[in-house]
Amino acid sequence: MTEEHPLTLAMRRCALQAMYQMDAAQSVDEALIGTLSEEDGGARAADVERGMLLASEAWESRHDADREVASLAREWPPHRQPVVDRNLLRLGWHELRRTSAPARKVVSDAVELAKEFGTAESGAFVNAVLDKVMNAQGAAPAAEAG
């Protein structure tokens, strides 16, 4: 995904919703992803499109993300995490490792979405794990920008 037009919180929200459904169905079937029109309070078409692209890319790299997250959060490996947390970590990992998105913005948006959709502890958990990903040895040079 090119970063000519930075991802917004709305795009990441769409990506999370898509990833949640992909995880539940163990499928990338785009027909599973429902959207609302802007008039109904839903996301703009452009946000949905970019969010779906991000979700598809993150889903493809989920096994790599899960491996690193499992090594950083040994007491909470991905299979034990709530679905929202697991997919926010996958999205965040993908952006930190495979894109030039500003690391601090990636983490900030992931924490905000964790607070919106997750449990009472989700924000702190997602922040702690993505901070470890961001600061881990071998982080992509682009992830250092912020």
N, C-alpha and C positions, 0 to 999 in steps of 0.2 A: 504494500500500500504506500503510495507516495504521500509525502507530508506537505505538498504544496498548499493545501488547505487543511489547517490543523483540525484534529478531531475535537468535537465539543462534548460537553456532558450529555446532551441529548442523544448524540450519536452513540456514545458509550452505553447509555441507558438502553437504547435499541439493541445494541450488541449483547448486553447482559440478558435481556429478555429472550433473544434468539438462542443464546448459549444455554439458557435454562431449559428451553424446550428441546434443544438438540440433546442435552444431557439426559433429560427425562425419556426421550424417545430413542436415544442412541442412534440418531439419524441426522443428516444434514438436509432433509427434505424441506425446501423453502416454503412449501404449501402449509407447513405446520405453523409458520409465523404469521400471526394475525396482526393487522394494523388498523388503526383508527384514522379517519380523515382529520385534517387540522380543525375543521369545524366541530368535531366531537371531542376535541381536547387531545387528540393524538399527535404523534410526531409528524413533522414535515416529511414529504416523500424523499427529499435529499438526505435527511438524517437517517431515515430507515434504510435507504440504499447503502450509505457509507457504513452504517451500523451492521448491516448484513454482511458486507464485505469483511469488516473487521472480525465479526463472529466466525465466519467461514475460515478465515486465515488462522484465528486463534484455535478453533476446533481442530484443524489439521495438525497443529503443533502441540496439542494438549498432552500427549505422552511425554514429550520433552519437558514441558512445564511441570507436569505431575512429578516426574523424577526429581527435578531440582527442588520443588516445594517440599516433597517428602524428606529430602535431606536437610532442609532448613527448619522444618516443623515436625520433627520426629514423633512427638507425642500426638500430633494431629495430621496423619497422612491424608491425602486427598479422599480416599474412600470413606474416611470417618468425618469429613467436613460437611457442613450443611451445603446444599446444592448452590445456594447463592454465593457463599464464600468461595467454594471450589471454582466456580466459573469466573468470579471476579479475579481470583488469583491467576487463572489461566489467561484471562484477557490482559491483566497487568503484566504478567510475565512475557506474553507475546509482544506487547508494545515496548517493554523495556529491553528485550533481547533482539527483536527483529525489526524494529522501526526506529525512526529518528525523533519520535515524539519526546517532548521535554519530560524527563523522569519525574520531576516534582509534580507536574500537572497530572501525569498518569496516576501517581499514587494518591494525590488529593481527590481526583474524581472517583477512583476506586473506593476510597474511604467514605466519600459522600454517598455513593450508591450502596455501600454496605450498611450504612446507617439507615438509609431509606428502605431497603428491601430485606435486610438480614436481621439477625438477632441482636440483643442488647450488647453482646460482646463482639459482633462482627466487625465493626469499625476498627477497634483496637487490634484485632487479630489480623485483618487484611493489611493494616498499616504496618504492623510488625514484620509480617512475612515479606511484603513487597519492599520494605526498607532493607531487609537482608538480601533480597534479590538485587536491588539497586546497588548495594555496596559490596556484593560478592565479587571475589576475584574472577576475572574473566568477563566482567560485564562489558557489553558492547560499548565502544567509545561514544556512540551517539546517545546512549542512555545517561552519560555523564552530564550532558547539557541540561540546563534547567534554569 
